[in-house]
Every structure is written in structure tokens, then in C-alpha cells.
Amino acid sequence: MEKTSYLGTEYDYLLDIELDDSKASLKLPYNVSEDPYHAAQKFIHDNELSQLFLDQIVQFIYKFYQKIKKNSNSNLTLRWVF
């Protein structure tokens, strides 16, 4: 698997997270060996988001991981409307 570089660090995947209807998006870097809760918490901290999104982000990571385990398209987007 080819790694993706993001902010000077190598990751397995770089997930696009859409924030709202404005089409603004953030990048969620993720390694398959990483605990989804840790990745979600770091994403929340780095982007100054509400802790209330933790479970939603973790569920997105789990869905993404299940999809890539089945060798399907890995382009998932999580959409939030504030």
C-alpha cells in the first residue's frame, strides 16, 4: 500500500471530511493500525471541533475501514451540517 504524506507525516489514508453546505472540507489522516478513537480525538483537537463529534467521526472511520477491507472504493465523505 502506498502511503500518503500529510503535514510531513506518512499515513495510509487521507480522508476528506465535509463540514457543511459550504463545501468546506478538512483532511483526516488515518493509519489502519491506529485506534479510531485516537485518530478522531486528534482530528477534533487539531481542527478545534466540538467533542460532541467524537462518536460520529469514529463511526465514519469504522465504516471507511470496513469498506477498504472489502477492497471497494475508499472514497467516503462524512457530511456535517452545523
C-alpha positions, 0 to 999 in steps of 0.5 A: 500500500502506498502511503500518503504524506500529510503535514510531513507525516506518512499515513495510509489514508487521507480522508476528506471530511465535509463540514457543511453546505459550504463545501468546506472540507478538512483532511483526516489522516488515518493509519489502519493500525491506529485506534479510531478513537485516537485518530478522531480525538486528534482530528477534533483537537487539531481542527478545534471541533466540538467533542460532541463529534467524537462518536460520529467521526469514529463511526465514519472511520469504522465504516471507511475501514470496513469498506477498504477491507472489502477492497471497494472504493475508499472514497467516503465523505462524512457530511456535517451540517452545523 
